[in-house]
Amino acid sequence: MLQPFDVLLPLLVAELRQLSNGKSRLRLVLFWALWRFVLEVVLCFDDNDIVHVNGKVDPKWDFDVINLELVFSDLDQVEKRLEKLKKGKAKDSQSKLKEDAEKSAMERIRHALMDGKPARSVTLTDFEKDAVNHLCLLTMKPVIYVENVAESDLADSAINPNVKEVMNLASELQSGLVTISAQVESELTELPFEERSEFLNSLGVSESCLGNLIRATYSLLGLRTYFTSGEKETKAWTILSGMTAPQAAGVIHSDFEKGFIRAETLRTVQEGDVMLFRFNV
């Protein structure tokens, strides 16, 4: 059963709280869900309480350093793997076919990494992707860049020149982008639930930035959510985009898929719906 944010959100909130008080790294990389994507948090505001390792806020420098670290990590893995492939011998024709595909892909990936480019920039066939997937190369994973802005910039972050720079860089890399305020997210965790909306409204925003992050991540990973509702509770279920109705039912329990008859869908009221209420007193 896919329940990704049961793992991601507690970790992310904890790290954001550290970022908000200057106790954590200014450049943060989170890897999650069986290494399926990379989440990079980039500092986009000045704060006297936070000392940047480069002496100043510089998103481009952060981008370059993080990506270079990931490239070096992957390059080390690729070179070791290529050396091992040269020494080994396939046991049968099928193994040799997969080994040749892996060698070919590894050589092209190595060339890209040497040029400072991510592994995902290399065009691979599905067979080649399957052959190299076991290495879990970090630069092969899709990336979401998270702009960490000041509380005062949250409502209109686009006026921040650092934010504009991150937007341009993310666009060039064809990566996801979300804006958050670590300080705001940290403060929200300390407030009673009923006071959070009022706090967000005072900042000129309607919801926690984690909502945008969840949607961006779901989109990146091709995930969808549906709900079931009973007498005691309403529950959300995470499925992969493209799943059939029986497969979606199987996420709840395998018996639901085996004995599937049909699915009945009820839609909640949406903004702009025309309602006709019938009643009898």
WODA-V918821 format. One record per residue. N is the residue number from 1. PSI is psi in degrees with one decimal (none if undefined). Layout:
n->N psi->PSI
n->N psi->PSI
//
This chain:
n->1 psi->130.8
n->2 psi->114.0
n->3 psi->65.4
n->4 psi->-42.4
n->5 psi->-6.9
n->6 psi->-29.7
n->7 psi->-44.5
n->8 psi->-47.3
n->9 psi->-46.3
n->10 psi->-39.8
n->11 psi->-45.5
n->12 psi->-45.6
n->13 psi->-41.7
n->14 psi->-42.8
n->15 psi->-38.1
n->16 psi->-36.0
n->17 psi->-37.4
n->18 psi->-41.4
n->19 psi->-37.5
n->20 psi->-25.8
n->21 psi->12.3
n->22 psi->7.2
n->23 psi->-10.6
n->24 psi->172.6
n->25 psi->148.7
n->26 psi->-20.8
n->27 psi->117.5
n->28 psi->131.5
n->29 psi->124.0
n->30 psi->133.7
n->31 psi->136.2
n->32 psi->165.8
n->33 psi->64.4
n->34 psi->38.6
n->35 psi->37.1
n->36 psi->-22.5
n->37 psi->166.4
n->38 psi->134.4
n->39 psi->119.0
n->40 psi->125.0
n->41 psi->126.0
n->42 psi->127.3
n->43 psi->130.3
n->44 psi->22.9
n->45 psi->157.1
n->46 psi->140.3
n->47 psi->124.2
n->48 psi->-22.7
n->49 psi->-9.1
n->50 psi->120.6
n->51 psi->113.8
n->52 psi->141.3
n->53 psi->-21.4
n->54 psi->2.1
n->55 psi->-10.3
n->56 psi->162.5
n->57 psi->120.0
n->58 psi->87.7
n->59 psi->-39.0
n->60 psi->-41.7
n->61 psi->-43.5
n->62 psi->-46.3
n->63 psi->-52.3
n->64 psi->-43.2
n->65 psi->-47.0
n->66 psi->-48.8
n->67 psi->-35.7
n->68 psi->-38.8
n->69 psi->-41.7
n->70 psi->-40.0
n->71 psi->-45.5
n->72 psi->-39.6
n->73 psi->-45.3
n->74 psi->-39.2
n->75 psi->-39.8
n->76 psi->-43.8
n->77 psi->-44.9
n->78 psi->-44.3
n->79 psi->-39.4
n->80 psi->-40.2
n->81 psi->-41.5
n->82 psi->-38.6
n->83 psi->-40.3
n->84 psi->-38.4
n->85 psi->-33.9
n->86 psi->-33.4
n->87 psi->-27.7
n->88 psi->164.2
n->89 psi->131.6
n->90 psi->142.9
n->91 psi->-27.7
n->92 psi->175.4
n->93 psi->-37.9
n->94 psi->-41.5
n->95 psi->-38.3
n->96 psi->-38.3
n->97 psi->-44.5
n->98 psi->-37.2
n->99 psi->-41.8
n->100 psi->-39.3
n->101 psi->-40.1
n->102 psi->-42.4
n->103 psi->-46.5
n->104 psi->-45.2
n->105 psi->-42.4
n->106 psi->-39.0
n->107 psi->-43.4
n->108 psi->-37.5
n->109 psi->-41.5
n->110 psi->-41.6
n->111 psi->-41.9
n->112 psi->-43.2
n->113 psi->-38.2
n->114 psi->-27.9
n->115 psi->4.5
n->116 psi->13.1
n->117 psi->150.7
n->118 psi->157.6
n->119 psi->-30.6
n->120 psi->-10.6
n->121 psi->-10.8
n->122 psi->130.1
n->123 psi->121.4
n->124 psi->150.1
n->125 psi->165.5
n->126 psi->-36.8
n->127 psi->-40.3
n->128 psi->-39.3
n->129 psi->-42.4
n->130 psi->-34.6
n->131 psi->-31.4
n->132 psi->-4.6
n->133 psi->-30.1
n->134 psi->-19.2
n->135 psi->-18.3
n->136 psi->48.5
n->137 psi->130.9
n->138 psi->-38.3
n->139 psi->1.7
n->140 psi->-17.9
n->141 psi->146.9
n->142 psi->156.0
n->143 psi->140.7
n->144 psi->122.8
n->145 psi->132.2
n->146 psi->115.5
n->147 psi->116.5
n->148 psi->107.3
n->149 psi->167.0
n->150 psi->156.1
n->151 psi->-38.5
n->152 psi->-18.6
n->153 psi->-4.3
n->154 psi->-41.6
n->155 psi->-30.8
n->156 psi->65.5
n->157 psi->-20.5
n->158 psi->-20.2
n->159 psi->-14.6
n->160 psi->120.4
n->161 psi->-30.6
n->162 psi->-37.5
n->163 psi->-43.5
n->164 psi->-39.6
n->165 psi->-42.4
n->166 psi->-39.3
n->167 psi->-43.1
n->168 psi->-42.3
n->169 psi->-42.6
n->170 psi->-37.5
n->171 psi->-41.9
n->172 psi->-36.2
n->173 psi->0.7
n->174 psi->46.8
n->175 psi->162.8
n->176 psi->159.3
n->177 psi->131.6
n->178 psi->141.7
n->179 psi->133.0
n->180 psi->167.5
n->181 psi->111.2
n->182 psi->-34.5
n->183 psi->-44.7
n->184 psi->-44.7
n->185 psi->-35.9
n->186 psi->-43.3
n->187 psi->-35.1
n->188 psi->-37.5
n->189 psi->-19.9
n->190 psi->-12.1
n->191 psi->148.0
n->192 psi->149.6
n->193 psi->-39.9
n->194 psi->-16.0
n->195 psi->-7.0
n->196 psi->-40.9
n->197 psi->-42.2
n->198 psi->-40.1
n->199 psi->-44.7
n->200 psi->-40.5
n->201 psi->-35.1
n->202 psi->-20.9
n->203 psi->-4.1
n->204 psi->18.7
n->205 psi->157.2
n->206 psi->-18.9
n->207 psi->164.8
n->208 psi->143.9
n->209 psi->-20.6
n->210 psi->-26.1
n->211 psi->-43.8
n->212 psi->-38.5
n->213 psi->-40.7
n->214 psi->-46.1
n->215 psi->-41.2
n->216 psi->-40.4
n->217 psi->-40.9
n->218 psi->-42.9
n->219 psi->-43.2
n->220 psi->-40.9
n->221 psi->-3.8
n->222 psi->42.0
n->223 psi->154.1
n->224 psi->162.6
n->225 psi->137.9
n->226 psi->163.8
n->227 psi->146.0
n->228 psi->145.7
n->229 psi->131.7
n->230 psi->-166.1
n->231 psi->-32.1
n->232 psi->-30.4
n->233 psi->160.1
n->234 psi->130.4
n->235 psi->142.3
n->236 psi->140.9
n->237 psi->133.2
n->238 psi->128.7
n->239 psi->165.9
n->240 psi->140.7
n->241 psi->134.1
n->242 psi->-6.7
n->243 psi->144.5
n->244 psi->166.7
n->245 psi->-44.5
n->246 psi->-40.4
n->247 psi->-40.3
n->248 psi->-38.6
n->249 psi->-33.9
n->250 psi->-17.5
n->251 psi->-32.5
n->252 psi->-49.6
n->253 psi->143.7
n->254 psi->-28.9
n->255 psi->-30.1
n->256 psi->-33.0
n->257 psi->-42.0
n->258 psi->-40.8
n->259 psi->23.3
n->260 psi->132.8
n->261 psi->-58.8
n->262 psi->166.8
n->263 psi->132.2
n->264 psi->125.4
n->265 psi->131.8
n->266 psi->126.8
n->267 psi->138.6
n->268 psi->162.0
n->269 psi->132.0
n->270 psi->157.4
n->271 psi->128.6
n->272 psi->-2.7
n->273 psi->142.2
n->274 psi->120.5
n->275 psi->137.4
n->276 psi->111.2
n->277 psi->125.9
n->278 psi->136.7
n->279 psi->164.4
n->280 psi->122.0
n->281 psi->none
//
